[in-house]
Amino acid sequence: MAQWIGYSVSITSTYNTYQGEIVSATNSHITLTKAFCDGVPASTPSITILASEITDLKLINKVETAPAKNVCSTVLITKPTVKRAGRTQSGSETKVQNGHSSTPVVNKTKPVEIPQSSQQSHLADSLPEAGSYKNSNATPTNLSKKDKNKQKQYSRGWRDEACFGSPLDSSLTKDFDFEKNLALFDKQAVFEEINSHRPDLVKHGDQRKPTKFRHDENIIASLPTTLRQIIVPTDVYEYVTDDGLVIPTISRALRKRLWVTAEQVGLTWERRIELMGRAATEMAVQLLGGAHRLNPQNTHQWPTVAFLVGPTKQGAVGINAARHLASQGVKTIVYSIPNETEINQKELYLYKLTQNRSYIGLSQVPQNVDLVIVSLCEDGENVKLFSNVSTWISGVKAPILALDPPAVGTPGLNAKFSLVPVLPLAHSPNNGKIYLCNLGFPAEIFSRVNIKYKSPFGPKFVIPLHPNES
C-alpha cells in the first residue's frame, strides 16, 4: 500500500466522492490531503476514508514534488459542449495547470492543478460542474443554498455561451419603443403608392365593392314591423305594443256596448272587478320591486301602498286590489269616500278582514308611502274634482298608478302609470304610460259589437302600450 503514497486518486465511497493526494494508505484506511468532497474543497487539511466504505478507487497520476509556494491541488473540471450528430459524450475534459491547458491524457477524467494559495477559496464559486467521478453532471447534495444558486447561474451562462457564442445576460437592456417606430410608418402613403401602380381596371373593381357592415348594423333600413290583429268600426287613435302589434282605441259608446254584451253572456261586473284587481296587483308588485323587495327575509324594507278610492265602480276595483296586495303581505292603507254602492260595501268588508288600515279622512293617511293607487273617477262627460285629494297628492313623492281613469285624466293629479281593461280609450298624457290588462273576454263578445279581435297579450296578462308614431 505504501507505493500509492503521492498519487492523486478519485475514491467513490458509500456516501460521497473524494479526490485528493494519498498521504497514508493501509489495509484499513486511506488518508487524503488537499481533498475535495463532491467537488467542494474539504474544510479539514486531510480526510481519512475507511476501506470498508470504498466502492470504487481510481489512480490518476503521481504528483511531482514542488516548492511549498507552488503546492497545488488537483480537481476534475467537465466543460459541457454543444451536442452534435454522431456524438454521444456530454462534455469534454481539459487539464488545466497553472492557467495553461494541455491535451487530455486520460479519457474519462483529468486532474486540474490549481495553486493552493488564494485561489482555493475562489475555486468553490468557479467550479459548479465539478461532481462525482462517474457522473460529472450530478448536483452535490451537501451544498448550501447560496452555493447551489451560484452553480445554477454559472452553469446556465456556460451553456448559453457554448450554444449562442455569448451569455444571454449580455443582451440589450434598452426596451424597444414600438409606438415611436410605428409612427414612422405612414400606412396611407404606402397604400397610395401601391394603388398608383395598379391597373385602372382593378381600381374600378375595388370601387364597386359593397360597404361592409358590422354585426349590429342593419343592411336594409326599415320601419318597425306593424301587425293589425284588431280592427274596430271607428278608429280614433292607435297604440302599439312592444312586439309591434297595433292596438286601436275605442269610443265611449262602443265601450259601453262591450260592457253590456259581457253582462249578457255572464261576465258580470263582479267578475271583471276581480280580474281587474288581480291585474292591478300584478302591476303594483312589479312597480314595488318584485321579488327583490317582496322577500320574507327583507322585512325591514317591506313596502306600503296607499289607495284612494271613490264612490264608483272603479273604486271597487281599487279596494279589490288592496285586498290582493294585502294577501301578498304588502302593507296597505285605504282611503275610501263614503258611498252606498253595494259592490263597494262588499269589497270594503272583505278588505277589512285583512286587518289592514282603512280611513274615511284623508288627513289620517300618511304621505311617506312607496306607491299610490288611485281609482276615484269613471269616464264620462262630467268628471268630479276632489280638491282635498289634490292637496294631499302634492305632498307625496311616490309614483301614482291610476286604475281605469277617465280619458282626460283624474282632476287634481298627474298619474305616472294607468291600467285600462280590454281595449283603451284615447287617453290624455295626464294618465302617464298606458298599460292594458286582459279580462278574458271570448271572441264572440267582440264579434257581437263588430270588432275583429285577436289577443295581443301572448304570455303576459298585462302589456305596455306606446303611441303609434308611424
C-alpha positions in Angstrom: 0.0 0.0 0.0 3.0 2.3 0.5 3.6 2.5 -3.2 0.3 4.6 -3.6 1.6 7.5 -1.5 1.9 10.6 -3.5 -0.6 9.6 -6.2 -3.7 11.6 -7.0 -6.7 9.4 -6.6 -10.5 9.5 -7.1 -12.4 7.5 -4.5 -16.1 6.7 -4.5 -17.4 5.8 -1.1 -20.8 4.7 0.2 -21.8 8.3 0.8 -19.5 10.7 -1.1 -16.9 11.1 -3.9 -13.5 12.2 -2.8 -10.5 13.5 -4.8 -7.0 14.2 -3.4 -3.4 13.1 -2.8 -2.7 10.0 -0.8 -0.5 10.7 2.2 -1.2 7.4 4.1 -2.5 4.0 3.0 -3.1 0.9 5.0 -5.4 -2.2 4.6 -8.0 -0.5 6.8 -8.0 3.2 5.7 -6.7 5.8 3.2 -5.8 9.3 4.2 -6.0 12.1 1.6 -4.7 15.6 1.7 -5.7 18.6 -0.5 -9.0 16.8 -0.7 -12.3 17.7 -2.5 -15.6 16.2 -1.3 -18.2 16.1 -4.1 -16.3 18.8 -6.0 -16.0 21.2 -3.0 -12.7 21.8 -1.1 -12.7 20.0 2.2 -12.8 22.1 5.3 -10.0 20.0 7.0 -6.4 19.5 5.9 -6.9 15.8 5.5 -9.6 13.3 5.2 -9.5 9.6 6.3 -11.7 7.1 4.4 -12.3 3.6 5.8 -11.5 0.7 3.4 -15.0 -0.8 4.2 -16.7 2.3 2.8 -14.8 2.4 -0.5 -16.8 1.2 -3.5 -14.5 2.4 -6.3 -10.9 3.7 -6.5 -9.0 5.1 -9.4 -5.5 6.3 -9.5 -4.8 9.3 -11.7 -1.1 10.1 -11.6 1.6 10.8 -9.1 2.1 14.4 -8.1 5.6 15.7 -8.6 7.3 17.4 -5.6 7.4 21.2 -5.8 8.3 24.1 -3.6 5.8 25.0 -0.9 4.7 28.1 -2.6 3.7 26.2 -5.7 1.8 23.4 -3.9 -1.3 22.7 -5.9 -4.4 20.6 -5.7 -6.0 18.5 -8.4 -9.6 18.7 -9.4 -11.7 17.5 -12.3 -13.5 20.1 -14.5 -16.0 18.9 -17.0 -16.9 21.5 -19.6 -20.2 21.0 -21.4 -20.1 21.3 -25.2 -22.7 21.6 -27.9 -24.1 18.2 -28.9 -23.6 17.3 -32.5 -24.9 14.5 -34.7 -22.9 11.3 -34.1 -21.5 12.3 -30.8 -22.5 10.6 -27.6 -20.4 12.2 -24.9 -22.0 15.0 -22.9 -18.8 17.1 -22.3 -15.1 17.3 -22.8 -12.4 17.2 -20.2 -9.5 19.6 -20.0 -6.4 19.6 -17.9 -5.6 23.0 -16.6 -2.4 23.6 -14.7 -1.4 27.0 -13.5 -3.6 28.7 -16.1 -2.5 26.6 -19.1 -4.3 23.8 -20.8 -2.8 20.6 -22.3 -4.1 17.6 -24.3 -6.1 15.2 -22.2 -4.2 12.0 -21.2 -7.0 10.0 -19.6 -10.3 9.6 -21.5 -12.8 9.9 -18.7 -11.2 12.2 -16.2 -8.3 14.6 -16.0 -7.0 16.5 -13.0 -6.6 20.2 -12.8 -3.9 21.6 -10.7 -4.6 24.9 -9.0 -2.3 26.8 -6.6 -3.2 26.2 -3.0 -2.9 29.9 -2.1 -5.7 32.5 -2.6 -7.3 30.7 -5.5 -8.5 27.8 -3.3 -11.3 29.9 -1.8 -12.3 31.1 -5.3 -12.5 27.5 -6.6 -15.8 26.8 -4.8 -17.5 29.5 -6.7 -15.9 28.9 -10.1 -16.4 25.1 -10.3 -20.1 24.4 -10.2 -19.8 21.5 -12.6 -17.3 19.5 -10.6 -19.1 16.5 -9.4 -18.6 12.8 -8.8 -16.1 10.8 -10.7 -18.6 8.7 -12.7 -21.3 11.3 -13.3 -19.9 14.8 -13.8 -23.4 16.3 -14.2 -24.7 15.3 -10.8 -25.5 18.0 -8.3 -23.7 17.9 -5.0 -26.1 17.2 -2.1 -24.2 19.0 0.7 -24.1 22.4 -0.9 -25.6 25.4 0.8 -28.5 27.3 -0.9 -26.1 30.2 -1.9 -23.7 27.8 -3.5 -26.4 26.0 -5.4 -27.7 29.3 -6.8 -24.2 30.3 -7.9 -23.7 26.9 -9.5 -27.0 27.2 -11.5 -26.2 30.7 -12.7 -22.7 29.7 -13.7 -23.9 26.5 -15.5 -26.6 28.4 -17.3 -24.2 31.1 -18.6 -21.7 28.4 -19.6 -24.4 26.6 -21.7 -25.6 29.8 -23.3 -22.1 30.7 -24.3 -21.5 27.2 -25.8 -24.7 27.5 -27.8 -25.0 31.1 -28.8 -21.5 32.3 -28.6 -22.1 34.7 -25.7 -24.1 34.6 -22.4 -27.8 35.7 -22.7 -27.2 38.1 -19.9 -25.3 40.4 -22.2 -28.4 41.1 -24.3 -29.8 44.6 -24.9 -31.2 46.2 -21.8 -33.0 49.1 -23.6 -36.7 48.5 -24.3 -37.8 48.7 -27.9 -40.1 51.7 -28.5 -43.0 50.2 -30.6 -45.1 53.4 -30.7 -42.2 55.6 -31.9 -41.2 53.2 -34.7 -44.9 52.7 -35.7 -45.3 56.4 -36.0 -42.5 56.4 -38.6 -44.6 54.1 -40.8 -47.2 56.0 -42.9 -49.6 53.4 -44.0 -51.7 55.8 -46.0 -48.8 56.8 -48.1 -47.7 53.2 -48.7 -51.2 52.2 -49.8 -51.4 55.2 -52.2 -48.1 54.2 -53.7 -49.3 50.6 -54.1 -52.6 51.8 -55.7 -50.7 54.1 -58.1 -49.1 51.1 -59.8 -52.3 49.1 -60.1 -54.2 49.0 -63.4 -57.3 51.2 -63.8 -59.5 48.1 -64.3 -58.5 46.7 -60.8 -59.2 50.1 -59.2 -62.6 50.3 -60.8 -63.4 46.9 -59.5 -62.5 47.9 -55.9 -64.7 51.0 -56.1 -67.7 48.8 -56.8 -67.2 46.6 -53.7 -70.2 46.8 -51.3 -69.8 48.6 -48.0 -69.0 46.3 -45.1 -71.4 46.3 -42.1 -70.8 45.4 -38.5 -72.7 42.6 -36.9 -75.0 45.1 -35.1 -75.9 47.2 -38.2 -78.9 46.8 -40.4 -78.2 46.2 -44.0 -81.7 47.4 -45.1 -83.2 50.4 -43.3 -86.8 49.7 -42.5 -89.6 50.8 -40.1 -90.6 48.5 -37.2 -93.0 45.8 -38.2 -96.6 46.7 -37.5 -99.3 44.0 -37.4 -103.0 44.7 -37.2 -104.9 41.9 -35.5 -107.6 44.2 -34.1 -110.0 46.2 -36.3 -112.7 48.4 -34.8 -115.6 50.2 -36.6 -114.3 53.7 -35.7 -110.5 54.2 -35.3 -109.8 57.3 -33.2 -106.2 56.8 -32.1 -103.7 53.9 -32.1 -101.2 52.4 -29.7 -98.6 49.8 -30.4 -97.1 47.1 -28.2 -93.5 46.1 -27.7 -94.0 43.4 -30.4 -95.3 45.9 -33.0 -99.0 44.9 -32.7 -101.3 47.8 -33.3 -104.0 48.4 -30.6 -106.7 50.8 -31.8 -108.7 52.8 -29.4 -112.5 52.7 -29.0 -115.1 55.3 -28.3 -117.1 55.6 -25.1 -120.2 54.4 -26.9 -118.5 51.3 -28.2 -117.0 50.6 -24.8 -120.5 50.8 -23.2 -121.9 48.3 -25.8 -118.9 46.0 -25.0 -119.7 46.0 -21.2 -123.4 45.4 -21.9 -122.6 42.4 -24.1 -120.3 41.0 -21.5 -123.1 41.3 -18.8 -125.4 39.4 -21.1 -123.1 36.4 -21.6 -122.4 36.2 -17.8 -119.2 38.3 -17.4 -120.8 40.4 -14.7 -119.2 43.5 -13.2 -118.2 41.5 -10.0 -116.1 39.1 -12.2 -114.5 41.9 -14.1 -113.6 43.7 -10.8 -111.8 40.5 -9.6 -109.8 40.2 -12.8 -109.0 43.9 -12.9 -107.9 43.9 -9.2 -105.7 40.9 -9.9 -104.1 42.7 -12.8 -103.5 45.8 -10.7 -101.9 43.7 -8.0 -99.5 42.1 -10.6 -98.5 45.5 -11.9 -98.1 47.0 -8.4 -95.8 44.2 -7.3 -93.5 44.9 -10.3 -93.5 48.7 -9.5 -92.6 47.9 -5.9 -89.5 45.9 -6.9 -90.8 42.4 -7.4 -89.0 39.5 -5.8 -86.1 41.8 -4.7 -88.4 43.8 -2.5 -91.2 41.4 -1.5 -88.8 38.9 0.1 -89.6 37.3 3.5 -86.0 38.0 4.5 -86.4 41.7 3.7 -89.0 42.6 6.3 -87.2 45.9 7.2 -87.8 47.2 3.7 -91.4 46.0 3.3 -93.4 48.5 1.1 -96.5 50.4 2.0 -99.2 51.3 -0.6 -102.0 53.9 -0.2 -105.3 53.5 -2.1 -107.5 56.5 -2.9 -110.9 55.1 -3.9 -114.1 56.9 -4.8 -117.9 56.0 -4.9 -117.7 54.4 -8.3 -117.2 51.0 -9.9 -113.5 51.9 -10.4 -113.4 52.5 -6.6 -114.5 48.9 -6.1 -111.5 47.8 -8.3 -109.2 49.7 -6.1 -110.5 48.1 -2.9 -110.2 44.7 -4.5 -106.6 45.4 -5.5 -105.8 46.4 -1.9 -107.1 43.1 -0.6 -105.0 41.2 -3.2 -101.9 43.1 -2.2 -102.6 42.6 1.5 -102.7 38.8 0.8 -99.2 39.2 -0.7 -98.0 40.6 2.6 -97.9 44.3 1.5 -98.9 46.9 4.0 -102.0 48.7 2.5 -103.9 51.8 3.6 -107.3 52.6 2.0 -108.9 56.0 1.9 -112.5 55.5 0.9 -115.0 58.2 0.1 -118.3 57.1 1.8 -120.9 55.7 -0.7 -123.9 53.4 -0.6 -122.9 51.3 -3.6 -123.5 47.6 -2.7 -120.5 46.3 -4.6 -118.2 48.8 -2.9 -119.5 47.9 0.5 -118.9 44.2 -0.2 -115.3 44.8 -1.3 -114.6 47.1 1.7 -116.0 44.4 4.1 -113.6 41.8 2.6 -110.7 44.2 2.8 -111.2 44.9 6.5 -110.8 41.2 7.1 -107.2 41.5 6.1 -106.7 43.7 9.3 -105.0 46.4 7.3 -105.9 50.1 7.9 -108.8 52.0 6.2 -109.8 55.6 6.7 -112.6 57.9 5.7 -110.5 61.0 6.4 -107.6 61.8 4.0 -105.7 63.7 6.7 -105.1 60.4 8.5 -103.4 58.7 5.6 -99.6 59.0 5.8 -97.7 60.5 2.9 -94.5 58.5 3.2 -95.7 55.6 1.2 -94.0 53.6 -1.7 -96.9 53.7 -4.2 -100.2 55.5 -4.5 -103.1 53.7 -6.4 -105.9 56.0 -7.4 -109.4 54.9 -8.6 -111.6 57.9 -7.9 -113.5 58.7 -11.1 -115.0 56.9 -14.0 -115.0 58.1 -17.6 -117.9 60.5 -18.6 -118.8 63.9 -19.7 -118.5 65.4 -16.3 -115.6 64.3 -14.1 -115.9 65.2 -10.4 -113.0 67.1 -8.8 -111.8 66.1 -5.3 -109.9 69.2 -4.0 -108.7 67.5 -0.8 -107.1 64.7 -2.9 -105.1 67.2 -5.0 -103.8 68.9 -1.8 -102.7 65.6 -0.3 -101.1 64.4 -3.5 -99.0 67.5 -3.7 -97.0 66.3 -0.6 -96.4 62.8 -1.8 -93.2 61.8 -3.7 -94.3 58.2 -4.5 -95.4 57.3 -8.1 -99.1 57.2 -8.9 -100.9 54.4 -10.6 -104.4 55.1 -11.9 -107.0 52.3 -12.4 -109.2 52.7 -15.4 -109.1 56.5 -15.2 -111.1 59.0 -17.3 -109.7 59.6 -20.8 -109.0 63.2 -19.9 -107.2 62.2 -16.7 -108.1 62.4 -13.0 -108.6 66.0 -11.9 -106.0 67.4 -9.5 -103.3 64.8 -10.2 -101.0 63.5 -12.9 -100.6 59.8 -12.9 -97.3 58.2 -13.9 -99.0 54.9 -14.9 -102.5 53.9 -15.9 -104.1 50.4 -16.2 -107.0 50.0 -18.5 -109.1 46.9 -19.4 -109.6 45.1 -22.7 -109.3 48.0 -25.2 -108.1 51.5 -24.4 -109.7 54.9 -24.9 -107.8 57.8 -26.4 -106.1 58.8 -23.2 -104.6 62.2 -22.3 -100.9 62.5 -21.4 -102.1 63.2 -17.8 -102.7 59.5 -17.4 -99.0 58.7 -18.0 -97.9 55.5 -19.5 -100.8 53.2 -20.5 -100.9 49.5 -19.6 -103.6 47.1 -21.0 -104.9 44.2 -19.0 -106.7 41.0 -20.1 -110.1 40.3 -18.7 -110.6 37.1 -20.6 -113.3 38.2 -23.0 -114.3 35.5 -25.5 -114.0 36.3 -29.2 -117.8 36.1 -29.6 -118.3 39.2 -27.4 -116.1 41.2 -29.8 -117.9 39.8 -32.8 -121.3 41.0 -31.5 -120.1 44.6 -31.3 -118.4 44.4 -34.8 -114.8 44.2 -33.5 -112.4 41.9 -35.3 -110.2 40.7 -32.4 -107.2 38.5 -31.8 -105.5 38.6 -28.4 -102.3 40.7 -28.3 -101.3 39.5 -24.8 -99.3 36.4 -25.7 -97.6 35.0 -22.5 -98.4 38.1 -20.4 -101.5 39.3 -18.5 -100.5 43.0 -18.6 -98.7 44.6 -21.6 -97.5 48.2 -22.1 -98.8 50.4 -24.9 -96.9 53.1 -26.8 -98.3 55.9 -29.0 -98.1 54.8 -32.7 -96.0 57.4 -34.3 -95.6 55.6 -37.7 
